């Protein structure tokens, strides 16, 4: 990346944030019973797996995680691309009567979250759907807010937040550009 990008979070910051979010989830839910993490493609999937590992470390239980692509659920997908790249949705368990936590890297307009909620409901009827995000950058177009937020970053609408994760990008870092 060129010099016009400002590093907002480094690898240690991201790990600390995920540890804090994990403890908050376990505090709110009083443990990990009936809990499911669903990562939104692409980087939300990796964040969900990291949260799963932290929960296992603390609670000694492995909660289910799923992967979700919401591309075709978006109300604006035709404006994004006429040839969308659809990735895997991998939810191999019932969501009925479960506590679902959607996990994403950045919360911006709220459209991705709304699409993810629609997709989850197509799989069944959970008791509750919550949202955990690494970065909330504001500029909502829908009345959606995260239940668990790593960092709030004030941005201009034209700026971008790029989350880089080792599993996909070779390093952990969040940059503002």
N, CA, C and O of each residue as an XYZ file, in Angstrom:
708
protein
N       0.837     -1.182      0.000
C       0.000      0.000      0.000
C       0.881      1.245      0.000
O       1.976      1.248      0.563
N       0.384      2.302     -0.642
C       1.208      3.501     -0.710
C       1.072      4.318      0.573
O       0.379      3.923      1.510
N       1.741      5.452      0.591
C       1.824      6.267      1.812
C       0.548      7.026      2.130
O       0.470      7.659      3.183
N      -0.466      6.988      1.253
C      -1.699      7.711      1.524
C      -2.610      6.957      2.492
O      -3.707      7.418      2.807
N      -2.152      5.802      2.958
C      -2.931      5.023      3.909
C      -2.377      5.213      5.316
O      -1.164      5.200      5.529
N      -3.281      5.388      6.265
C      -2.905      5.537      7.675
C      -3.286      4.260      8.415
O      -4.436      3.824      8.352
N      -2.321      3.657      9.118
C      -2.623      2.458      9.893
C      -3.391      2.858     11.140
O      -2.928      3.671     11.941
N      -4.575      2.272     11.293
C      -5.438      2.550     12.445
C      -5.255      1.485     13.516
O      -5.217      1.791     14.708
N      -5.141      0.222     13.081
C      -4.957     -0.897     14.004
C      -3.838     -1.790     13.483
O      -3.734     -2.035     12.282
N      -2.998     -2.275     14.404
C      -1.988     -3.260     14.019
C      -2.423     -4.631     14.539
O      -3.508     -4.773     15.103
N      -1.579     -5.624     14.349
C      -1.930     -7.002     14.721
C      -2.260     -7.123     16.212
O      -3.228     -7.789     16.578
N      -1.468     -6.487     17.067
C      -1.714     -6.561     18.515
C      -3.043     -5.906     18.869
O      -3.780     -6.418     19.711
N      -3.357     -4.767     18.227
C      -4.639     -4.093     18.478
C      -5.805     -5.000     18.095
O      -6.775     -5.116     18.844
N      -5.713     -5.638     16.938
C      -6.786     -6.513     16.470
C      -6.986     -7.673     17.443
O      -8.120     -8.019     17.772
N      -5.902     -8.266     17.898
C      -6.010     -9.379     18.844
C      -6.644     -8.927     20.159
O      -7.497     -9.623     20.708
N      -6.234     -7.773     20.660
C      -6.818     -7.229     21.903
C      -8.312     -6.981     21.740
O      -9.105     -7.309     22.623
N      -8.691     -6.401     20.603
C     -10.099     -6.112     20.332
C     -10.914     -7.405     20.287
O     -12.002     -7.472     20.860
N     -10.395     -8.426     19.612
C     -11.127     -9.693     19.524
C     -11.243    -10.363     20.889
O     -12.253    -11.005     21.177
N     -10.231    -10.222     21.723
C     -10.305    -10.749     23.090
C     -11.395    -10.010     23.873
O     -12.184    -10.630     24.586
N     -11.432     -8.684     23.734
C     -12.452     -7.881     24.437
C     -13.852     -8.245     23.954
O     -14.761     -8.408     24.768
N     -14.040     -8.375     22.637
C     -15.346     -8.740     22.090
C     -15.756    -10.126     22.596
O     -16.916    -10.338     22.948
N     -14.819    -11.059     22.633
C     -15.106    -12.411     23.133
C     -15.616    -12.358     24.561
O     -16.633    -12.974     24.883
N     -14.916    -11.625     25.422
C     -15.345    -11.530     26.825
C     -16.715    -10.862     26.942
O     -17.530    -11.264     27.773
N     -16.972     -9.858     26.124
C     -18.261     -9.179     26.159
C     -19.384    -10.130     25.716
O     -20.452    -10.157     26.328
N     -19.143    -10.901     24.662
C     -20.136    -11.886     24.199
C     -20.436    -12.884     25.312
O     -21.598    -13.171     25.600
N     -19.397    -13.403     25.928
C     -19.587    -14.406     26.991
C     -20.273    -13.802     28.213
O     -21.040    -14.483     28.893
N     -20.004    -12.538     28.492
C     -20.669    -11.860     29.615
C     -22.152    -11.673     29.315
O     -22.997    -11.985     30.154
N     -22.472    -11.173     28.137
C     -23.868    -10.920     27.755
C     -24.664    -12.222     27.705
O     -25.811    -12.271     28.150
N     -24.054    -13.271     27.164
C     -24.751    -14.544     26.986
C     -24.571    -15.500     28.165
O     -25.105    -16.610     28.165
N     -23.815    -15.057     29.165
C     -23.517    -15.886     30.347
C     -22.970    -17.249     29.928
O     -23.433    -18.293     30.388
N     -21.973    -17.213     29.042
C     -21.366    -18.443     28.545
C     -21.622    -18.605     27.065
O     -22.004    -17.658     26.376
N     -21.406    -19.824     26.580
C     -21.475    -20.079     25.138
C     -22.636    -20.984     24.739
O     -22.708    -21.404     23.584
N     -23.543    -21.294     25.659
C     -24.671    -22.165     25.334
C     -25.544    -21.556     24.242
O     -25.879    -20.373     24.284
N     -25.905    -22.386     23.262
C     -26.854    -22.002     22.220
C     -26.328    -20.905     21.284
O     -27.101    -20.280     20.557
N     -25.021    -20.679     21.308
C     -24.403    -19.602     20.544
C     -23.848    -20.122     19.221
O     -23.266    -21.205     19.163
N     -24.036    -19.334     18.155
C     -23.483    -19.648     16.834
C     -22.878    -18.374     16.261
O     -23.479    -17.303     16.344
N     -21.683    -18.492     15.677
C     -21.041    -17.378     14.978
C     -21.169    -17.612     13.479
O     -20.897    -18.711     12.996
N     -21.580    -16.590     12.745
C     -21.641    -16.679     11.285
C     -20.837    -15.520     10.720
O     -21.192    -14.354     10.893
N     -19.746    -15.860     10.042
C     -18.890    -14.847      9.430
C     -19.382    -14.481      8.048
O     -19.729    -15.345      7.243
N     -19.406    -13.183      7.788
C     -19.822    -12.694      6.475
C     -18.587    -12.641      5.578
O     -17.573    -12.037      5.930
N     -18.689    -13.289      4.402
C     -17.562    -13.354      3.468
C     -17.048    -11.955      3.173
O     -17.872    -11.060      2.985
N     -15.804    -11.714      3.123
C     -14.719    -12.663      3.220
C     -14.060    -12.587      4.594
O     -13.892    -13.614      5.252
N     -13.691    -11.411      5.029
C     -12.895    -11.300      6.250
C     -13.692    -11.572      7.522
O     -13.105    -11.921      8.545
N     -15.004    -11.422      7.482
C     -15.827    -11.766      8.631
C     -15.740    -13.244      8.971
O     -15.892    -13.629     10.130
N     -15.493    -14.079      7.954
C     -15.337    -15.520      8.171
C     -14.107    -15.782      9.050
O     -14.168    -16.578      9.987
N     -13.010    -15.119      8.747
C     -11.774    -15.305      9.531
C     -11.924    -14.744     10.943
O     -11.433    -15.333     11.906
N     -12.601    -13.609     11.057
C     -12.827    -13.034     12.387
C     -13.709    -13.949     13.230
O     -13.465    -14.108     14.426
N     -14.734    -14.553     12.622
C     -15.606    -15.487     13.351
C     -14.813    -16.683     13.863
O     -15.015    -17.126     14.994
N     -13.913    -17.205     13.037
C     -13.096    -18.351     13.460
C     -12.135    -17.968     14.587
O     -11.855    -18.782     15.467
N     -11.638    -16.753     14.564
C     -10.779    -16.284     15.661
C     -11.579    -16.136     16.955
O     -11.100    -16.494     18.031
N     -12.795    -15.609     16.848
C     -13.655    -15.510     18.036
C     -13.993    -16.900     18.558
O     -13.995    -17.124     19.768
N     -14.275    -17.825     17.667
C     -14.561    -19.205     18.057
C     -13.383    -19.784     18.850
O     -13.587    -20.429     19.879
N     -12.169    -19.558     18.379
C     -10.974    -20.078     19.061
C     -10.816    -19.445     20.442
O     -10.436    -20.128     21.393
N     -11.100    -18.164     20.561
C     -10.987    -17.488     21.858
C     -12.059    -17.997     22.828
O     -11.788    -18.166     24.017
N     -13.267    -18.240     22.327
C     -14.328    -18.789     23.175
C     -13.934    -20.184     23.652
O     -14.146    -20.528     24.815
N     -13.364    -20.987     22.757
C     -12.932    -22.333     23.126
C     -11.847    -22.279     24.214
O     -11.849    -23.079     25.150
N     -10.937    -21.337     24.073
C      -9.862    -21.164     25.051
C     -10.417    -20.809     26.436
O      -9.915    -21.292     27.450
N     -11.438    -19.975     26.473
C     -12.005    -19.505     27.745
C     -13.013    -20.490     28.319
O     -12.951    -20.826     29.501
N     -13.945    -20.958     27.483
C     -15.073    -21.777     27.953
C     -14.852    -23.277     27.801
O     -15.602    -24.075     28.363
N     -13.834    -23.661     27.048
C     -13.534    -25.086     26.794
C     -14.641    -25.776     26.001
O     -14.841    -26.984     26.133
N     -15.357    -25.015     25.182
C     -16.358    -25.590     24.275
C     -16.138    -25.003     22.881
O     -15.721    -23.855     22.724
N     -16.432    -25.825     21.881
C     -16.309    -25.341     20.507
C     -17.693    -25.052     19.971
O     -18.484    -25.966     19.738
N     -17.983    -23.772     19.775
C     -19.303    -23.412     19.252
C     -19.274    -23.471     17.719
O     -18.219    -23.288     17.113
N     -20.414    -23.724     17.101
C     -20.453    -23.801     15.642
C     -20.176    -22.443     14.996
O     -20.553    -21.398     15.525
N     -19.511    -22.486     13.849
C     -19.365    -21.283     13.030
C     -19.803    -21.618     11.617
O     -19.672    -22.752     11.155
N     -20.317    -20.619     10.953
C     -20.708    -20.768      9.562
C     -20.148    -19.624      8.747
O     -19.721    -18.603      9.287
N     -20.157    -19.811      7.428
C     -19.704    -18.798      6.492
C     -20.893    -18.384      5.637
O     -21.699    -19.225      5.238
N     -21.004    -17.084      5.355
C     -22.145    -16.621      4.584
C     -21.731    -15.611      3.536
O     -21.017    -14.652      3.831
N     -22.181    -15.828      2.310
C     -22.040    -14.834      1.256
C     -23.413    -14.202      1.056
O     -24.395    -14.902      0.809
N     -23.478    -12.888      1.163
C     -24.760    -12.197      1.078
C     -24.931    -11.451     -0.243
O     -25.883    -10.686     -0.397
N     -24.029    -11.661     -1.193
C     -24.027    -10.894     -2.446
C     -25.412    -10.810     -3.076
O     -25.882     -9.714     -3.383
N     -26.064    -11.939     -3.271
C     -27.344    -11.931     -3.971
C     -28.512    -11.499     -3.082
O     -29.633    -11.344     -3.566
N     -28.258    -11.305     -1.786
C     -29.294    -10.796     -0.883
C     -29.269     -9.268     -0.813
O     -30.205     -8.651     -0.304
N     -28.208     -8.669     -1.319
C     -28.099     -7.208     -1.239
C     -29.130     -6.556     -2.138
O     -29.421     -7.051     -3.227
N     -29.686     -5.436     -1.675
C     -30.654     -4.719     -2.497
C     -29.966     -3.855     -3.548
O     -30.631     -3.291     -4.418
N     -28.642     -3.747     -3.474
C     -27.904     -2.912     -4.415
C     -26.873     -3.707     -5.218
O     -25.949     -3.115     -5.774
N     -27.010     -5.041     -5.293
C     -25.967     -5.852     -5.927
C     -25.801     -5.542     -7.406
O     -24.699     -5.676     -7.938
N     -26.866     -5.131     -8.082
C     -26.719     -4.820     -9.508
C     -25.944     -3.520     -9.714
O     -25.359     -3.311    -10.777
N     -25.936     -2.650     -8.711
C     -25.154     -1.417     -8.814
C     -23.687     -1.666     -8.495
O     -22.811     -0.939     -8.965
N     -23.421     -2.692     -7.697
C     -22.046     -3.017     -7.322
C     -21.324     -3.677     -8.488
O     -20.183     -3.334     -8.799
N     -22.008     -4.639     -9.138
C     -21.385     -5.364    -10.250
C     -22.462     -6.095    -11.042
O     -23.402     -6.652    -10.474
N     -22.312     -6.083    -12.346
C     -23.248     -6.846    -13.184
C     -22.901     -8.327    -13.189
O     -23.723     -9.155    -13.582
N     -21.691     -8.667    -12.756
C     -21.234    -10.053    -12.681
C     -20.666    -10.308    -11.286
O     -19.450    -10.414    -11.127
N     -21.535    -10.408    -10.270
C     -21.034    -10.583     -8.911
C     -20.323    -11.914     -8.721
O     -20.702    -12.931     -9.301
N     -19.286    -11.883     -7.898
C     -18.574    -13.105     -7.535
C     -19.238    -13.633     -6.270
O     -19.146    -13.014     -5.210
N     -19.902    -14.771     -6.384
C     -20.608    -15.344     -5.243
C     -19.716    -16.394     -4.599
O     -19.261    -17.331     -5.254
N     -19.473    -16.221     -3.297
C     -18.631    -17.155     -2.559
C     -19.520    -18.141     -1.800
O     -20.748    -18.068     -1.866
N     -18.890    -19.048     -1.090
C     -19.625    -20.113     -0.410
C     -20.429    -19.606      0.777
O     -19.991    -18.732      1.526
N     -21.609    -20.177      0.926
C     -22.361    -20.072      2.168
C     -22.336    -21.466      2.754
O     -22.775    -22.425      2.120
N     -21.822    -21.574      3.967
C     -21.601    -22.872      4.591
C     -22.203    -22.845      5.996
O     -21.528    -22.500      6.966
N     -23.484    -23.214      6.089
C     -24.171    -23.271      7.374
C     -24.729    -24.685      7.489
O     -25.788    -24.997      6.944
N     -23.998    -25.532      8.208
C     -24.306    -26.962      8.256
C     -25.007    -27.354      9.555
O     -24.820    -28.464     10.052
N     -25.805    -26.455     10.098
C     -26.491    -26.695     11.364
C     -27.789    -25.905     11.352
O     -27.966    -24.999     10.538
N     -28.680    -26.247     12.245
C     -29.939    -25.519     12.364
C     -29.698    -24.196     13.097
O     -28.958    -24.142     14.079
N     -30.329    -23.148     12.608
C     -30.265    -21.859     13.304
C     -31.502    -21.649     14.179
O     -31.592    -20.662     14.909
N     -32.452    -22.584     14.102
C     -33.687    -22.455     14.877
C     -33.385    -22.356     16.371
O     -32.631    -23.153     16.931
N     -33.997    -21.355     16.994
C     -33.912    -21.142     18.442
C     -32.476    -20.956     18.937
O     -32.186    -21.234     20.101
N     -31.575    -20.489     18.066
C     -30.181    -20.245     18.439
C     -29.929    -18.751     18.621
O     -30.698    -17.908     18.158
N     -28.843    -18.455     19.299
C     -28.350    -17.095     19.452
C     -27.285    -16.904     18.377
O     -26.177    -17.425     18.504
N     -27.611    -16.165     17.327
C     -26.713    -15.989     16.189
C     -25.956    -14.677     16.350
O     -26.545    -13.635     16.639
N     -24.652    -14.743     16.158
C     -23.864    -13.512     16.088
C     -23.241    -13.452     14.701
O     -22.385    -14.264     14.351
N     -23.689    -12.473     13.917
C     -23.083    -12.213     12.622
C     -21.774    -11.479     12.875
O     -21.709    -10.588     13.721
N     -20.730    -11.856     12.138
C     -19.421    -11.252     12.327
C     -18.966    -10.659     10.997
O     -18.949    -11.343      9.973
N     -18.596     -9.373     11.025
C     -18.110     -8.710      9.818
C     -16.917     -7.837     10.172
O     -16.692     -7.511     11.337
N     -16.160     -7.464      9.154
C     -14.977     -6.650      9.417
C     -15.335     -5.176      9.604
O     -14.855     -4.541     10.543
N     -16.174     -4.623      8.718
C     -16.495     -3.193      8.769
C     -18.005     -3.001      8.661
O     -18.659     -3.610      7.814
N     -18.547     -2.152      9.522
C     -19.942     -1.736      9.423
C     -19.951     -0.337      8.825
O     -19.337      0.586      9.360
N     -20.659     -0.195      7.704
C     -20.691      1.073      6.986
C     -22.154      1.496      6.820
O     -22.710      2.117      7.726
N     -22.782      1.180      5.704
C     -24.148      1.632      5.444
C     -25.204      0.812      6.173
O     -26.306      1.296      6.430
N     -24.864     -0.437      6.507
C     -25.828     -1.343      7.126
C     -26.459     -2.298      6.131
O     -27.179     -3.212      6.534
N     -26.210     -2.112      4.840
C     -26.830     -2.953      3.814
C     -26.331     -4.396      3.866
O     -27.114     -5.323      3.661
N     -25.059     -4.595      4.132
C     -24.532     -5.960      4.246
C     -25.187     -6.680      5.410
O     -25.574     -7.842      5.286
N     -25.315     -5.999      6.539
C     -25.932     -6.595      7.726
C     -27.388     -6.952      7.462
O     -27.835     -8.036      7.836
N     -28.128     -6.058      6.826
C     -29.529     -6.341      6.516
C     -29.642     -7.559      5.617
O     -30.502     -8.415      5.826
N     -28.775     -7.637      4.620
C     -28.779     -8.780      3.713
C     -28.431    -10.069      4.462
O     -29.019    -11.118      4.201
N     -27.483     -9.990      5.384
C     -27.101    -11.173      6.170
C     -28.246    -11.639      7.060
O     -28.460    -12.841      7.217
N     -28.981    -10.700      7.641
C     -30.138    -11.087      8.461
C     -31.189    -11.789      7.608
O     -31.765    -12.790      8.034
N     -31.444    -11.269      6.402
C     -32.389    -11.924      5.490
C     -31.931    -13.345      5.175
O     -32.735    -14.277      5.173
N     -30.643    -13.504      4.912
C     -30.102    -14.820      4.581
C     -30.236    -15.789      5.749
O     -30.614    -16.943      5.549
N     -29.934    -15.340      6.963
C     -30.062    -16.205      8.147
C     -31.504    -16.671      8.302
O     -31.756    -17.844      8.580
N     -32.432    -15.768      8.124
C     -33.846    -16.107      8.298
C     -34.300    -17.112      7.244
O     -35.233    -17.877      7.487
N     -33.654    -17.121      6.071
C     -33.948    -18.153      5.079
C     -33.532    -19.541      5.559
O     -34.035    -20.544      5.054
N     -32.617    -19.609      6.531
C     -32.164    -20.892      7.085
C     -33.007    -21.349      8.275
O     -32.893    -22.500      8.694
N     -33.843    -20.483      8.824
C     -34.665    -20.864      9.961
C     -35.022    -19.661     10.811
O     -34.918    -18.514     10.374
N     -35.449    -19.946     12.043
C     -35.891    -18.874     12.929
C     -35.067    -18.871     14.218
O     -35.383    -19.580     15.173
N     -34.000    -18.054     14.227
C     -33.199    -17.959     15.451
C     -33.949    -17.184     16.533
O     -34.858    -16.408     16.240
N     -33.551    -17.407     17.794
C     -34.116    -16.624     18.894
C     -33.664    -15.176     18.825
O     -34.414    -14.262     19.170
N     -32.420    -14.974     18.373
C     -31.841    -13.641     18.375
C     -30.733    -13.583     17.331
O     -30.026    -14.564     17.103
N     -30.591    -12.416     16.700
C     -29.465    -12.157     15.805
C     -28.760    -10.905     16.312
O     -29.379     -9.857     16.493
N     -27.455    -11.034     16.535
C     -26.640     -9.899     16.955
C     -25.549     -9.673     15.918
O     -25.369    -10.475     15.002
N     -24.822     -8.567     16.078
C     -23.773     -8.208     15.143
C     -22.505     -7.828     15.887
O     -22.535     -7.026     16.821
N     -21.385     -8.416     15.461
C     -20.059     -8.061     15.972
C     -19.223     -7.576     14.791
O     -19.140     -8.253     13.766
N     -18.604     -6.404     14.935
C     -17.762     -5.862     13.869
C     -16.434     -5.388     14.446
O     -16.354     -4.941     15.591
N     -15.406     -5.496     13.632
C     -14.097     -5.005     14.032
C     -14.077     -3.478     14.012
O     -13.573     -2.852     14.945
N     -14.626     -2.871     12.947
C     -14.622     -1.415     12.794
C     -16.009     -0.928     12.392
O     -16.632     -1.471     11.480
N     -16.483      0.106     13.089
C     -17.720      0.804     12.716
C     -17.290      2.171     12.197
O     -16.718      2.969     12.940
N     -17.564      2.440     10.927
C     -17.119      3.695     10.331
C     -18.238      4.709     10.112
O     -18.015      5.770      9.529
N     -19.450      4.378     10.586
C     -20.555      5.323     10.465
C     -21.157      5.348      9.069
O     -20.948      4.433      8.273
N     -21.909      6.412      8.781
C     -22.554      6.652      7.480
C     -23.660      5.641      7.179
O     -23.774      5.162      6.051
N     -24.463      5.319      8.175
C     -25.536      4.354      8.017
C     -26.603      4.851      7.053
O     -26.962      6.029      7.058
N     -27.105      3.941      6.230
C     -28.262      4.192      5.376
C     -29.492      3.457      5.908
O     -30.615      3.723      5.480
N     -29.277      2.539      6.836
C     -30.351      1.768      7.455
C     -30.181      1.836      8.971
O     -29.066      2.038      9.452
N     -31.261      1.673      9.733
C     -31.171      1.774     11.199
C     -30.599      0.503     11.826
O     -31.309     -0.270     12.469
N     -29.302      0.312     11.623
C     -28.618     -0.890     12.108
C     -27.408     -0.462     12.911
O     -26.661      0.428     12.504
N     -27.219     -1.101     14.053
C     -26.003     -0.858     14.826
C     -25.476     -2.183     15.354
O     -26.226     -3.141     15.540
N     -24.166     -2.217     15.591
C     -23.538     -3.451     16.079
C     -23.713     -3.583     17.582
O     -23.737     -2.592     18.312
N     -23.835     -4.829     18.028
C     -23.900     -5.123     19.460
C     -22.503     -5.147     20.078
O     -22.328     -4.829     21.255
N     -21.516     -5.527     19.272
C     -20.129     -5.633     19.722
C     -19.258     -4.928     18.684
O     -19.192     -5.352     17.530
N     -18.590     -3.851     19.098
C     -17.790     -3.036     18.189
C     -16.360     -2.985     18.691
O     -16.108     -2.687     19.859
N     -15.420     -3.280     17.792
C     -14.012     -3.190     18.144
C     -13.535     -1.760     18.247
O     -12.985     -1.357     19.272
N     -13.742     -0.986     17.189
C     -13.291      0.398     17.157
C     -14.234      1.209     16.280
O     -14.643      0.766     15.207
N     -14.569      2.390     16.750
C     -15.348      3.336     15.961
C     -14.360      4.304     15.321
O     -13.539      4.917     16.004
N     -14.452      4.429     14.000
C     -13.544      5.308     13.265
C     -14.390      6.313     12.485
O     -15.182      5.940     11.619
N     -14.206      7.583     12.805
C     -14.904      8.639     12.064
C     -14.264      8.740     10.685
O     -13.057      8.955     10.574
N     -15.061      8.587      9.642
C     -14.539      8.663      8.282
C     -15.351      9.650      7.465
O     -16.487      9.982      7.802
N     -14.742     10.110      6.385
C     -15.499     10.822      5.358
C     -16.095      9.739      4.466
O     -15.552      8.639      4.369
N     -17.178     10.044      3.836
C     -17.865      9.042      3.022
C     -16.974      8.490      1.906
O     -17.068      7.311      1.566
N     -16.118      9.328      1.340
C     -15.274      8.902      0.213
C     -14.031      8.136      0.661
O     -13.352      7.532     -0.170
N     -13.723      8.150      1.953
C     -12.576      7.404      2.464
C     -12.912      5.913      2.518
O     -14.078      5.519      2.487
N     -11.876      5.108      2.597
C     -12.084      3.670      2.712
C     -11.380      3.139      3.955
O     -10.352      3.663      4.384
N     -11.959      2.091      4.515
C     -11.322      1.333      5.589
C     -10.981     -0.024      4.986
O     -11.864     -0.724      4.490
N      -9.721     -0.393      5.027
C      -9.306     -1.696      4.525
C      -8.811     -2.541      5.683
O      -7.866     -2.173      6.381
N      -9.465     -3.685      5.877
C      -9.054     -4.635      6.907
C      -8.227     -5.710      6.214
O      -8.687     -6.359      5.275
N      -7.003     -5.885      6.694
C      -6.123     -6.931      6.184
C      -5.978     -7.979      7.268
O      -5.686     -7.650      8.418
N      -6.180     -9.237      6.914
C      -6.048    -10.333      7.871
C      -5.068    -11.360      7.321
O      -5.050    -11.645      6.123
N      -4.266    -11.901      8.205
C      -3.211    -12.838      7.834
C      -3.737    -13.963      6.945
O      -3.098    -14.322      5.956
N      -4.900    -14.522      7.292
C      -5.446    -15.665      6.560
C      -5.709    -15.344      5.086
O      -5.692    -16.240      4.242
N      -5.952    -14.076      4.781
C      -6.311    -13.684      3.416
C      -5.275    -12.763      2.777
O      -5.049    -12.818      1.568
N      -4.647    -11.916      3.595
C      -3.782    -10.851      3.078
C      -2.317    -10.965      3.511
O      -1.476    -10.185      3.066
N      -2.013    -11.937      4.377
C      -0.637    -12.128      4.809
C      -0.203    -11.285      5.991
O       0.920    -11.432      6.473
N      -1.080    -10.395      6.472
C      -0.770     -9.588      7.661
C      -2.055     -9.100      8.295
O      -3.097     -9.048      7.643
N      -1.981     -8.744      9.569
C      -3.107     -8.167     10.289
C      -2.890     -6.671     10.415
O      -1.909     -6.216     11.005
N      -3.843     -5.899      9.839
C      -3.725     -4.456      9.902
C      -5.032     -3.857      9.412
O      -5.702     -4.437      8.558
N      -5.399     -2.695      9.951
C      -6.539     -1.938      9.441
C      -6.010     -0.575      9.040
O      -5.341      0.100      9.823
N      -6.321     -0.169      7.796
C      -5.835      1.108      7.291
C      -6.988      1.968      6.797
O      -8.010      1.469      6.326
N      -6.790      3.276      6.918
C      -7.732      4.270      6.424
C      -7.097      4.936      5.222
O      -5.942      5.358      5.275
N      -7.848      5.031      4.139
C      -7.284      5.646      2.930
C      -8.235      6.597      2.273
O      -7.903      7.191      1.248
